[in-house]
Each structure stands twice: as structure tokens, then as C-alpha cells.
Amino acid sequence: MKKDWFVEWFNTDEYLNVYKHRNESDAECHIRFLLSKINLTPKASILDLACGSGRHSILLSKLGFNVTGVDLSERLLTEAKNSAEKENLKIEFIQSDIREFSSEKKFDLIVNLFTSFGYFETDKENFLLFQKAYSLLNPNGYFVLDYFNKNHLEKNLIGYSEESNENYIIKQEREIVDQRVNKKITIIRNGNSKVYFESIKLYESNFLILKLKEFGFEIINLFGDFLGNEFDEISSPRFIALCKKNN
Ligand SMILES: C[S@@+](CC[C@H](N)C(=O)[O-])C[C@H]1O[C@@H](n2cnc3c(N)ncnc32)[C@H](O)[C@@H]1O
């Protein structure tokens, strides 16, 4: 497994193709749900931490919020900036590694959406997200972590899947090794094949809850999906923690 798989994979043209179902309407469902659970003032400042192509940032900005998006991928940030420009939206997009990001500005809501957590080798590096989020929030600000549910993933892992059209074949192989879910993505175009990897640390929900509290958060709600179902250890596909920084 290549160590910094996330540097390479998210900077390819292929990422948006493989995850094309993670589109604007999917993002709209997330944002509508989250905003129904959180009380924000109309001009609240929001940080989309690991914003990718900006699908959530754009929607939040359209709603009038003051949005900052941070991501490591130059490729995805270019996508995000182009979309914002097309819509005439003023969003600050910053290229940074989450582990190194700092800002004078504080936020009323910080979101980390669609499994943008657990990429690093060590727990120390992974939990820097919680530390950063806490320190970058205004008092009474909210943090949303949208991660998978380890138990559900382990029981429902699809070892192999394949999709194709006249232009490409995408093969995805998944396995769990050493408490990480590893994915090998092979993309074949015009007879040329390229291989990419994903590798995400599997954290138990109870451990995440403990860690969120340890970093100072109050957990307001735990959801198991974006339909609003409560988190269930066995059956929930997602672990969506809605947290608050008190004081
Ligand atoms: C699964 S994508 C999710 C993107 C976005 N939140 C969404 O829902 O479309 C994960 C994102 O994390 C970003 N990322 C990966 N490692 C990062 C790092 N070390 N620092 C900042 N961003 C990182 C990737 O570039 C990618 O955009």
C-alpha cells in the first residue's frame, strides 16, 4: 500500500468519475438535513474541511453563508473554484493539508463530510481533525463528522465490483486488513490500465464518541444516515456525529 495514497488519488481526473454519484443532489440532501438540525444565523461562517470539488461549499454559499473550503487536492480545488466562479459565488478555497491547517478566522460550523477522516497511518494524525475543528470553532459552534459505521461496513463489504461503458472499465477490490479498509481501483481506458488505492482506518463508534468528548465536544445527536435515523451500531451505514463546542 502506497503510504500517501490520498495525495495521488484525489488529484486524478478519475476520482470524480468513480464517485460520480456523489454529486450535487447527494450534497443537497446532506446540507438540507444538517441545516434542519443546526441553528445558524444567516451570515454564519462555515468551514468545509476536506471540501473536495466543493459540492457542499457551493450549496452553503448559495444559501448566503460565509464559506471557506479547505482541501489538499489542487485538481479538486480547481473544480471547486470553477464552479463557484460560474455561479458568481464568493467562497474562499484554500489548499492545505488538514494536519497543517490553521486560521485566524473562527467558524460557527465545521463539516467533514463523506468519509474524509481516517486516512493517515497514526491515530495521532487522524485525530488532529478533532483538535483542529475544536480550536477553529467559535463558542457554541458546531462540528459535523460524517464517517462510515465500522460494524456495518465489516458485515456488508463488497469484495469486488465492476462497472463499464464504451470508454472505460472500473474494477474495485476491497478488503479489510489490520483495521483498515483498503480499496484497489483499476481503471482501464483504451487498453491502458491504471491502479489507485484507498486505505481508511476503521474506528469503532464508541471510540470515536470517546475521542470527540476527550477533545471537548458535546455530542448533540448521532445519526445513522442523512434521512435522520438515529445511529444504530449494527444497522446504520453511517456514523454522523453532530457535536457542539460549549463556551
Ligand atoms: C472522499 S473525498 C470527500 C470530499 C468532499 N467532502 C465531498 O463530500 O465531496 C475526501 C477529500 O479529502 C481530501 N483530503 C485527503 N487528504 C487530505 C489531507 N491530508 N488534507 C486535506 N484534505 C485532504 C481529498 O483531496 C478529498 O477531496
Ligand as a Chemical Component Dictionary entry (heavy atoms), coordinates in Angstrom:
data_LIG
# 
_chem_comp.id                   LIG 
_chem_comp.type                 NON-POLYMER 
_chem_comp.pdbx_formal_charge   0 
_chem_comp.three_letter_code    LIG 
# 
loop_
_chem_comp_atom.comp_id 
_chem_comp_atom.atom_id 
_chem_comp_atom.alt_atom_id 
_chem_comp_atom.type_symbol 
_chem_comp_atom.charge 
_chem_comp_atom.model_Cartn_x 
_chem_comp_atom.model_Cartn_y 
_chem_comp_atom.model_Cartn_z 
_chem_comp_atom.pdbx_ordinal 
LIG C1  C1  C 0  -13.890 11.387 -0.080 1  
LIG S1  S1  S 1  -13.379 12.993 -0.514 2  
LIG C2  C2  C 0  -14.703 13.982 0.100  3  
LIG C3  C3  C 0  -14.733 15.372 -0.459 4  
LIG C4  C4  C 0  -15.944 16.214 -0.069 5  
LIG N1  N1  N 0  -16.066 16.361 1.363  6  
LIG C5  C5  C 0  -17.204 15.624 -0.660 7  
LIG O1  O1  O 0  -18.091 15.218 0.080  8  
LIG O2  O2  O -1 -17.308 15.583 -1.881 9  
LIG C6  C6  C 0  -12.052 13.300 0.588  10 
LIG C7  C7  C 0  -11.375 14.624 0.397  11 
LIG O3  O3  O 0  -10.351 14.759 1.375  12 
LIG C8  C8  C 0  -9.268  15.435 0.773  13 
LIG N2  N2  N 0  -8.052  15.126 1.529  14 
LIG C9  C9  C 0  -7.423  13.948 1.591  15 
LIG N3  N3  N 0  -6.366  14.022 2.389  16 
LIG C10 C10 C 0  -6.312  15.295 2.834  17 
LIG C11 C11 C 0  -5.427  15.990 3.681  18 
LIG N4  N4  N 0  -4.390  15.381 4.242  19 
LIG N5  N5  N 0  -5.674  17.287 3.913  20 
LIG C12 C12 C 0  -6.726  17.926 3.334  21 
LIG N6  N6  N 0  -7.600  17.307 2.531  22 
LIG C13 C13 C 0  -7.387  16.003 2.271  23 
LIG C14 C14 C 0  -9.235  14.897 -0.631 24 
LIG O4  O4  O 0  -8.472  15.683 -1.506 25 
LIG C15 C15 C 0  -10.711 14.813 -0.955 26 
LIG O5  O5  O 0  -11.168 15.986 -1.537 27 
# 
loop_
_chem_comp_bond.comp_id 
_chem_comp_bond.atom_id_1 
_chem_comp_bond.atom_id_2 
_chem_comp_bond.value_order 
_chem_comp_bond.pdbx_ordinal 
LIG C1  S1  SING 1  
LIG S1  C2  SING 2  
LIG S1  C6  SING 3  
LIG C2  C3  SING 4  
LIG C3  C4  SING 5  
LIG C4  N1  SING 6  
LIG C4  C5  SING 7  
LIG C5  O1  DOUB 8  
LIG C5  O2  SING 9  
LIG C6  C7  SING 10 
LIG C7  O3  SING 11 
LIG C7  C15 SING 12 
LIG O3  C8  SING 13 
LIG C8  N2  SING 14 
LIG C8  C14 SING 15 
LIG N2  C9  SING 16 
LIG N2  C13 SING 17 
LIG C9  N3  DOUB 18 
LIG N3  C10 SING 19 
LIG C10 C11 SING 20 
LIG C10 C13 DOUB 21 
LIG C11 N4  SING 22 
LIG C11 N5  DOUB 23 
LIG N5  C12 SING 24 
LIG C12 N6  DOUB 25 
LIG N6  C13 SING 26 
LIG C14 O4  SING 27 
LIG C14 C15 SING 28 
LIG C15 O5  SING 29 
# 
